[in-house]
Amino acid sequence: MLDADFFRRWMTATAVSVDREAERLTALDSPIGDADHGSNLQRGFTAVAAALEKEDPNTPGAVLLLAARQLISTVGGASGPLYGTLLRRTGKSLGDAAEVGEAELAAALRSGVDAVMALGGASPGDKTMIDALVPAVDALADGFGAARAAAEQGALATTPMQARKGRASYLGERSIGHQDPGATSSALLIAALAEAGSEAAGE
Amino acid sequence: MSDALRVGVVLVSHSAQVAASVAELARGLAGAGASVAVAPAGGTEGGGLGTSAELIAGAAASVDRGAGVAVLADLGSAVLTVKALLAEGDELPPDTRLVDAPFVEGAVAAVVTAAAGADLDAVEAAAAEAYGYRKV
């Protein structure tokens, strides 16, 4: 079972990897975006880590709702409301339970991804975070490791796509040949889930 | 009609200058003496280009007179942040609505209509109608 501690580790592991990869995310965002994805997410997840430390929420749902609120209010770019909505809807789906199973998390995360698609209007193949998140959720039944691999594959697969959402879509065909920064950061989020899972297994 | 019953208008742009200037333009076109609560929420709190949930929530609270708040946003994260705040439920005043309208024309229509004492539905309709105003 996954408790609040697991979800806290998931968020802090995401903060660490976003911090480590911030320059790469911003570099990916330079040719097709406005070169702020890394720094925006870094600011957001730094706030998430600080809020979790300060408020110490004690259920999985509460951890994700708190994280979502920080992302919506601190990121400053479109990734804030998008990731905020992902975690918020996932957290709401988990309810007040003190512990949740992996299957419940998979179902909750799917509802979160659906909410992101509804908010941003993106579908698979549009060269967005959805292209990493949908394969990850599809693979989650086979474990966190499988989800991580699927998300990373999904992010790589955005390179030949033409962007159809967000600022990159204004570039038309010139968006082809660049890996999508949002799909890349989504793969970090899912990789952090696997990290939190392997720590749990090691306990 | 008293100011207490007027719809408030919030203008959310990636740029502080754009939000403030459009607010000034709309207020100016509403006519001298028109009392309407308009608040800009532009850029990030640090003064950069982007969207601040904090500035949006503050602006909405500042124009809320109890008759509802119409929010207009320019693009991308401005739109998504307003939608995410509305989904939160308690971040914005009750009866706050994201109005689907072109930013400048919609803002003028919303502010003029709100200044005339119209309700939130009418303010929203006037702003949305601005999409139909063709220029050529």
Chai-1 contact restraints between the chains, C-beta under 6 A:
chainA,res_idxA,chainB,res_idxB,connection_type,confidence,min_distance_angstrom,max_distance_angstrom,comment,restraint_id
A,I72,B,A53,contact,1.0,0.0,6.0,A-B,restraint_1
A,I72,B,A84,contact,1.0,0.0,6.0,A-B,restraint_2
A,S73,B,A53,contact,1.0,0.0,6.0,A-B,restraint_3
A,S73,B,E54,contact,1.0,0.0,6.0,A-B,restraint_4
A,G76,B,T44,contact,1.0,0.0,6.0,A-B,restraint_5
A,G76,B,G50,contact,1.0,0.0,6.0,A-B,restraint_6
A,G76,B,T51,contact,1.0,0.0,6.0,A-B,restraint_7
A,G77,B,G50,contact,1.0,0.0,6.0,A-B,restraint_8
A,G77,B,S77,contact,1.0,0.0,6.0,A-B,restraint_9
A,A78,B,G76,contact,1.0,0.0,6.0,A-B,restraint_10
A,A78,B,S77,contact,1.0,0.0,6.0,A-B,restraint_11
A,A78,B,L80,contact,1.0,0.0,6.0,A-B,restraint_12
A,P81,B,L80,contact,1.0,0.0,6.0,A-B,restraint_13
A,P81,B,T81,contact,1.0,0.0,6.0,A-B,restraint_14
A,P81,B,A84,contact,1.0,0.0,6.0,A-B,restraint_15
A,G84,B,A84,contact,1.0,0.0,6.0,A-B,restraint_16
A,T85,B,A84,contact,1.0,0.0,6.0,A-B,restraint_17
A,L119,B,K83,contact,1.0,0.0,6.0,A-B,restraint_18
